[in-house]
Amino acid sequence: MRRFAPLALALTACAATPPPVPEVPRLERVPSVAAERPAPEAPPERVVLSVVGINDVHGHLERLPHLAGAVANLRRRRAADGGAVLVIDAGDMWQGTLASNLDEGASMVRAYETLRVDAAALGNHEFDYGPVGSAATPQGPDDDPRGALLARIAEADFPILGANFLDAESGEWVAWPGLERAVLLERAGVKIGVIGVSTAETLRTTIRANVADLEMAPLASTIEVLARELREDGAQVVVVAAHAGARCEAFDDPRDLSSCELDEEIVHVARALPEGLVDVIVAGHTHRAIAHFVGDVAVTESWAYGRAFGRVDLVLEGGEVRRRIFPPHDLCTDRDADYLRCEAPAYAGAPVEAEPAMVRTIEPALEAARAQREAPLGVTLEAPFARSRQVESPLGNLLVDLLAELDPQADVALLNGGGVRADLDAGPLTYGALYEAFPFDNRLARVTLTGAELRAIVAANLGSESGTLIFAGVRVRARCEAGVLRVELRDRRGRPIRDRARLELLTTDYLATTSLFTGVVSPDAVRVEDGPPLREGLAERLRARGGALRPTDFLDERAPRVDLPGRRPLRCAP
């Protein structure tokens, strides 16, 4: 295989001399899904291509009928004017709901085929299922840590893209069966190149055991290499599906970035690309939204869980490409409504109806999950339990308390806010609601560590932008003193935890194998238990509790478990 050394592009404006960039394998042949079709007629003088962007659907099959209805309206409009619609997914397609997880994402693949998705990128959570079967990580030497993912790629009749996944040993692109780096499509007589990449955080934000032999190539240089080759192969338009995102609050002016956080990964990537090389980036991963021009690139991302979709129209006329970015379009006027029966706003000049073909496609998966989803857990929530990725929350504290109950002899229980994915509504709690709040099939991990090591882990998290740590059995107080962050830990009885104290900690196998732990404790200090997912243990503890639960029982604003001088990430001025 030939190799191509791309330009070493700095991804941040503040970078000095960028580090060496790993070589990106050269794309020797960009496959075309239209390769066997007759040569198309010359395109008309004016063509409108509508790029529909979806991202981070996370297995929410119930959101897809109205999405399919809106896309059908748009397809009819483009068919009438001789144009075309391109549906692009930016990753994290299937992990996250009981209905999708029961068949490890196969139902989502079938639904995407019904939607006629044109291409999709791999995201970090595509690796969560691990081998085919119930185990989320390899249990023996013959288990393929990506068996479930490779099965989904083999099934899909749409291209699944992952251009920046490298084998750690060889440095080569992974070349898994069926995976592509890029594809060259043809729609309405226009050649469209599509590239798929995933965030530099990918390997740190999934189960480590399933990706331990991988490395990530830089996004910007990978995109540049492939985009140039696609242009050489005749692509008139280049679209990137990137599982890396941004955060904006206002969408009335796509040229105004004042409401956007500019220190975001896809912002740096878009600004690093040569002008005119890439037309559109469909972004994801942050679960936020953007519908703006960043540098010369139209970037769209539309929150998460199938709530909304983005759109960029490209008008090809007279050898030029003009672009219009639309704000994210919510599928339902009431986001708390049943998405199969919600009131959907009109789109593309027509009412939106739940697409019957999509309803038929997803119904078997929803029905298979229904009994488990509706099973009561024997407790009633007197008010909603809210989650938070960045700060202490009632739901986070409830879950970590349930974890601590699995072994009352343990000193500390620890979860991460990023692993709590949905709020819990007031009323009788069902297994399905717990599942969506805690959807990952993590196993219980036990860690033996010292007070000093726990303090180092806590301090590192307080200074980071990753999900907050959630604690049971310990209280945290942090203060800046003479420019240094001082962290004080106290046990259940309010006694200081000494540096030399030996502690037993309960957490998830995911968290115990992240750099937060591996950079502090020795590998033999971590013991991952075989058995069902940790979520099943939490469900059993809820059944044993019974009765009514109130959010105020788990978060006292006057006496929080984590007492900080400000919001994370904490920075102590000298």
N, C-alpha and C positions, 0 to 999 in steps of 0.2 A: 504494500500500500504506500502510495506517495505521501509525503508529509509536506505541510505548508506552514511556514513560520510567519504568523500575522504580525502586524504592527503592535508594539507594546503601548496600548492606550491607557492613559491614566483615567480612572473612573471617578475621581473626585477632583474638584478644582483646587483643593488645598493640598493634594498630593505633591510631594517633591519629586524625587526620582522614583518612578514606579518599579516594583520588583519584577524580576524576569517573568515573562508570561509563558506558560506551557504551550508547546506547539499544539495546534488544532489540526486534526487529520483533514486533509483536503478531500472535498467531496468529488469523487471521481465521476459519479453519474447521478444526476438528480432525477429520480424516477417520476414518471408522469402517470396519473391515474387515467389519462386520456390517450395513452400510448397506442392502444389498439383501435382507436376511433379513426375515421377518415379525417384527412386534413380539413380544418374548418374553413369556411369561407372568410374572406377578408372582413374584419369587424366594421360595423357602420361608423359613420363619421363621429357620432357621439354615443358613448356607452356609459351607463351609470352602474357601478358595482357597489352594493351595500354590504359592508363587513359587519356582521353581528357578532359581538364579543360576549362570551359567557366565561365565568371563572368561579372556582371554589364552590361548586355545587354540592360537594360532599355527600352524595348519595340521596339528595332530597328529590326522590322520584315524583312526589306529589306536586312539585312546582312545575313539572315539565309540560303538562297538557296546555296550560295557558301560554307558556313560552312558545310551544309549537303553534298555537293559534295565532299569536302575534307574528311569528315568522311566516306563517302561511299567508297572512295578509300582505306582508311585505313582498313575498315571492310573487304574488299575483300582480302587485304594482310594477315590479321590475319586469315581469314577463310581458306586461302590456307595453312597456317602453323599450323592449329589446335588451334590457340589462340582465343582471344576475345578482343573487344573494350568496354570500360566503359566510358560513357559520363556523366560528373558530373558538375553541375552548383553551383556556390558559392554565389548566391543570387543577389537581385535587378534585378529581371527578367523582370518585365512588365511595371513599371511606367516610363514614359519619352517621349513618342511620341503620336501624335494625334491618329494614327491608333490603337495603343494598348490601350490608355486611353479611347477611345470611348466605348469599351465594358469591361472596368475595368480589362484588362489583359486576358480575355477569349481567344482572338486570339493567344496570346503568349502560352497559355497552349496547344492549338491545334497544334501550330507549334512545340512545344517541344515534343509532342506525335509523330509527323511525324519524328522528328529527332531521336526519340527513346532515349530520355534522361533517364538515369538509376536512378538518384536521384538529388534532388536540395535542397539547404539550403534556409531558410528565410533570407532576408536582411532587413535593416531598412526601405527601401522605399516600401517594400511589405505592409506596414501599411498605406500608404498615402491615399488610396481610401476611407477608413473609411466605413460607412454603404453602403449597396447596393443602387445604385442610384446616383443622381447628387451631393448630399451634401457630403463634405469631412470629416465632423465631425458629431456626433450625434446631431439631432435637437429636439429629444423628448425622453421620458423615454423608449420607446420601440425600439429605434434604437440601433442596435448592432454596436459598434465602429469598429469591425473587420468583419462586414458582408460580404464585398466584398472579403476579404482575405479568409474567410472560404468557400465562394462559389467556389473560384478557387481551394482550396485544395480538395474540394469534387469532382470537375470535373476531376482533373488530374488522369491519369492512371499510373503516376510515383510517387514514394514516395517524399513527401515534408517534410523536417526535420528541427526541431528546438529544440535542446536538452537543451538549457540553458535559456529558457523562463519560469519564475516562476510567480505564482500568488502572488502578494505582501502581501495579507492578510494571506494566509495559508503557504506561503513558498514552496508549492508543485509545481511540474511541471504542466504546464497548461492543458495538456491532451485534447486539442481541437479535435473535431471529424476529423479523417483522418490524423492529424499531427502525425509524428513519431519522436522519438529521434534518432533512428538508425535502419538500416535494414541489414539483412544478405542475400546477393545475391549469386547466383551460376553462374559462367560463365566458359566455357571450363573445367568443372569439378573442378574448384577452388572456394572455399568459400571466399567471400569478404565481410567484414564488412564496412559499410559506416555510418558515424556520421555527423550530421549537427549542426553547432553552428553559432552564430552571435556576432558581436563586442560588447564590453562593452559600446560603444557609442550609441547603437541602440536606446535607449529610449530618447536620447538627440538629435537625428538626424532624427526624424520624427515628425508628428503632435502630440503634447503632449496629446491632448484629446483622441486620439485613443489607447494610451498605458499607461494611468495614473494608471491603476491597476496592472501593471506588474513590475517585477524586473528581472535583469539579473544575472544568476549564472556565476561564473568565467569560462573562457574557458578551461584553462589547466586542472583543476581538473575535470571538466565535461567530457572532452575527455578521461582522464585517466580512470575514473570509467567505462565508456561505452566500451572503447577499451579492457580493461581487461575482461569484460563480453563477448564481442564478441570473443575474443581469447578462452575463456573457452567454448564457444559454437561452436568452430571449425574453426573460421576464420583464414585462412592462410595469408590473406592480410587485412590491415585496412587502409581505406582512409577516410580523413576528408574533408568535404565541409565547409569551414569557411568564413563567410562574415567578414573577418578581413584581412588586407593585409600588404604589404611592398612596398619598393621603391628601385629598382636597375637600373643601367644605362648600364652595360655591361653584356653580356650573353655568352661569348666565353668559359668561364671556370666555370662550376657550383660549383666548390669548392672554388672559389675566391669571397669573400664577400666584397672586398675593394670598390666596386662601390655602395654598398648597404647602406642605412640608417639603422643602427642596433637598434636604439631606436624606433622600430615599433612594433605594437601589435603582429602580427603573428610571428615575430622573437622571442619575449619573450616567446610566447606560445610554439613554436617548441623546444626551448632550455629547457623549463621546463619539457618536456615529457620524461619519462624513455626511455632509449635506446632500440630500437627494438620493441617498442609497436605500433607505427604508421609508416606506410610506406610512405604515400603521403598526403600532404595537398594541396587541390585546394583552393586558397585564392581569396579575392576580397576586395571591399569597397574603397580602396585608389585610384582606377583608374590608377594605375601604374603597373609595371611589376616586376616579379621575376621568375627565373628559376634556383634555387640553392639548394644545400644541406645546411640546417640550423640545426646544431647539427647532429642528425642521420636521419633527415626527409627531403624528397624531397618536395620542395615547389614550386608551380607554380601559377602565376597570369598574366593575359594578357590584361593590360590596360582596356578599357571599350567600351561600345556601339557596341559590336560585331565586333570590328576592327580586332581581332586576337583570337587565341586559344592557349592553352598550351598543353603539352603532356609529360607524364612520362611513359616509358616502364618498366614493371616488368617482369623479366625472372625467372621463378620458375624451379629450376633444382637441383636434388640431395638434397632436403630438405632445400635449400637456396633460398633467393630472392635477385637478383641483379637488380639495378635500373639505368636507363639512363634518364636524363632530357634533353628535347629538348628546344631550345630557342622559345619564342613566335612566332607563324607563322601568318603573315599578310595575310588576305584573298584576298586583292587586291594590285596590284603593285602600283596603284595610289589611295591613301586614299581619295582623293577629287572626285573620279569618282563616277558615278551612280553604287551603289553596285549590282543592278540587272543585270547590263550589263558590269561590269568592267572586266579588264584583270586579271585573277586569276593565280598565279604561280602554277606550277605542284606540286602535293603532293603525297607521297607514291608511287612514280614511275609512275604516270599517270597524264594526264591533268585533271584539275578540271573544271567541268561544273556545272552550276546552276542546282540543283536537281529538275527535273520537278514536283515531288510530293510536294516538299516544295513550289514551285511557286504557284501551285494550292491551297495549304492550306492558304497561306497568301494573295492571290489576293483579296478575298472578303473584308478583313479588309482594305487593301490599297485603294481599290476602294471606300469604304464607306467614307474614310477620304479625298479622292482626291479633291473634290470640296472645302471643307473648307481649306485644305492645300494650294491650289493654289490661294485662294482669295487674290487679291491685297489690300494692306493697304494704297495706295495712296501716298507713299513716296518712294524716290529713294536714296539709299546709294551710295555716290560718291566714297567710298573706304570701305574696310572691317572694321567692328566694332569688335574689339577683346575684349574678356572677360579675367578676371583673378580672381582666387580664393583668392589670397593673397595680391594683391595691387590694387590701383585705376586703372580703365580701362575706355576706351571710352564707351563700351557697358553698363557697370554697371552704369555709370553716366547718360547715356541716359535713362535707365529704371527708375532710381530713380527720374529723372526730370519729367518723365511722371507721376510717382506716385504723386509727389508734385502738379502737375497740376490738379489732381482730387479734391483737395480742396485748393485753393490759400490762404485761411485764416489760414491754419495750419502753424506752425512755422518751422517744420523740417520733412523731409521724410527720411526713413532709409530702406535699403535693405542689404542683406548679399551676399558676393561674391560667397559663396558656392551654392546659389540658382540660379545662372546664369550658364547654362549648355552647351551652344554652342555659337560659334561666329556667326556673321551675315555677309554673303557675300555681296560684292558690287552688285549694281543693284536694280531693283524694289523689294521692301520688300513685302513678302507674309505673310499671317497669319500662315502658317505652319512653316516658319523660326522663327517667333516670338515665336510660341508654343514650338519649340525645345530649344530655348534659355531660355524660362521661363515656364517650363512644369508643375510645381506643381499647384494644384488647391487651392492655398491659398486664403483666404478672407482678406479683408481690416480690419486692426485693428487700433484703435485710442487709444493713450496712453497720459494721462495727467501726467506730471512730472515736477520736478524742474530742474534748470540749474545744480545743484549739482548732482542730480540723473543721468542726461544725461552724465555729466562728468565721473561719476563712471562707467557707462556702456561703454563709449568709452575707458577708461583706461583699463578696464578688457579685452576688445577685443584686444587692442594693445599689451597686454602681453600674448595673447593666440596664439595657432596655428590653431584655427578654421578660417573659412572664414572671410575675412576682411569686416568691415562695410562700406557701401556706402552711401554717404550723399548728400542731397539737402537742402538748406536753412541754412547751417552751414558750417563753415570752422574750421579745426582742426589743431592745432600746438602743438607738443609734444616735450619735451626736458628733458634730464637727468640733474638734478641739485642736487649736493651733494648726489648722490646715490638714488635720488627719482625721479620718473617719474612725470613731471609736464605737465598737459594738459590744453591748453587754447582753448576756444570755442568763435567764433565770428559769429554774425548773418549775414543776407544778406547784410546789410549796413556796415559791418565791425566793428560793435560795440561789445564790450565784452559781453558775456552772463553771467549775475550774478548768483551766487549760488541760490538766492531766486527767480529768475525769474520763472514764471509759463508758461510752454510750452505745446503746442499741437503737438503731433508727429504722423505721419502716417507710418505704417509698415505692415508686414504680420502677420496673426494670428499665423503662425509657430514661427516667431522670437519673438513675444510678449509673448509667453508662454514658451520660453526657460529659462534656469537658468540665462542667461545674464540679463533678465528683472525681472524675478520673485524673484531673490535675492536682487533686488534694489527697485522696486516699489510695492505698495500694489495691491492685486488682483482687487479691485474695480476701480483702475486707468486704467484698460485695458477694452476696449469695442470692441468686434468683431462684425462686421456688417454682417447681412444676405445678400444674394444676390449672383450674379454670381461670379466666380473666379476673382481675381484681374487682371489677364491677360486680361480679356475682357475690363476692363476699360483702360488699357494701349493701347490696340488695337484701342479703340475709340479716344483716344488722338492723336494717330498717324494719323488716318484718318482726324482729325480736323486740324492737322498741315499741312499736304501735303508738296509738294516741295521736295527739295534735302537736305540731311543731310550729314555733314562731321564729321569724328571722331575728328578732331581738334577743332570743336565747343564745344566738351564735355569734352575734356581733354587737358589742357594747361600744358605741361611739365614744363614750367617756373613758373607757379603759380598753383600748384595742390591744390585740395580741402583739401587734407590731407598732412601736412608737417611734416615729421618724420626725426629723426637723423639717421635712419638705417632701415633695414628690420624687419618686425614683425617675431617672437615675440620680443618685446623690453625688454631688461634686463639692468637695470642701476647698474653699478658696484659701490660698496660703496667707 
